[in-house]
Amino acid sequence: MSVLPQTLQAALAETLGAEPIQAVPLGGGMIAQAARVDLPGGTVFVKWKDDAPPGFFAAEADGLERLRAARALRVPEVLAFRDRLLFPDSPPATLENASEAQQAAPRQGSHPPFLALEYIIERRPRDEAKLAQRFGEELAALHRETVSPFGAFGLETSNFLGVMVQENIPHARWADFYRDCRLLPQIGIAKQKGLLPPERERRLMEVVARLDRLMEGLSTRPVLLHGDLWSGNFLAAGEEPVVIDPAVYYGEREVEIAFMELFGGFPPGLLSAYRAVFPLEDGYERRRPLHQLYPLLIHVNHFGEAYGPHLDSALSLIA
């Protein structure tokens, strides 16, 4: 089974209680390798990454479980995961023992970090309008019904957006959180990488200084966000939307909608369905480029100057 490293096959057999029969590679992943793995009792989805940073798959598993617990959108069930390169006889990682698993020492020849999920068959919807309607309404339910249990913006731990660490230190105010945990860390990275020409840096720092005024009129509320909701992170199981690969935290819902509008690719009518049941506040269009700065900075820092003009364009729209 050349698709899966032999050490990963053994780890899957141990954690899932069955020997893999067949593995079929799946494309589309920019961060990790992935495969559909057939077992005697069914099929699972497996992704792995040889150089995954500590806590990488624990963070993804945690995000998936938080979204599942919200019961708004369909999310694949987490079956097993391991972070780091663990000893072959290490116990399977769970959300409860993740911190110990992350600290285990790597060993040459051990298996790569991995995540095993429920395999959901992607099926083209017969009625795309119905898919869009359902997706919009379910996303609105997620944003409407999940309030931060600790009453602040952020999360108990940091996690990842792509391979970049996403800081989630709780803040009582959205403007403070967006400045301290979203914009300033990415601005610092961009500066270190030489991706901040003087005019771009000046404009970004001007936005940082004016955040309170730029967010005037927004009655912020910390709700659970998927956090990385672009068209590659959802699939259609017929008319049922399924979301994957989250970067969750409790944030202002406008940043989720702005993220979706930035990259597009969703079924037509999705955001109209969302707005019909949970309208956005007045001034969203004015604030949209402001809330698109974070994903654009992430993309500049990950992919380079190819995204620089998009970042500059967003900055030019912030009044």
Secondary structure as UniProt FT lines:
FT   TURN            2..3
FT   HELIX           6..16
FT   STRAND          22..26
FT   STRAND          33..39
FT   TURN            40..41
FT   STRAND          42..48
FT   TURN            50..51
FT   TURN            54..55
FT   HELIX           56..70
FT   STRAND          78..82
FT   TURN            88..89
FT   HELIX           98..103
FT   TURN            108..109
FT   STRAND          114..118
FT   HELIX           128..145
FT   TURN            149..150
FT   STRAND          153..154
FT   STRAND          159..161
FT   TURN            162..163
FT   STRAND          164..166
FT   HELIX           174..177
FT   HELIX           178..183
FT   HELIX           184..192
FT   TURN            193..194
FT   HELIX           198..209
FT   HELIX           211..214
FT   TURN            215..217
FT   STRAND          223..225
FT   HELIX           231..233
FT   STRAND          234..237
FT   TURN            238..239
FT   STRAND          240..243
FT   STRAND          249..251
FT   HELIX           253..263
FT   TURN            268..269
FT   HELIX           270..277
FT   TURN            282..283
FT   HELIX           284..291
FT   HELIX           293..303
FT   HELIX           305..307
FT   HELIX           308..317
//
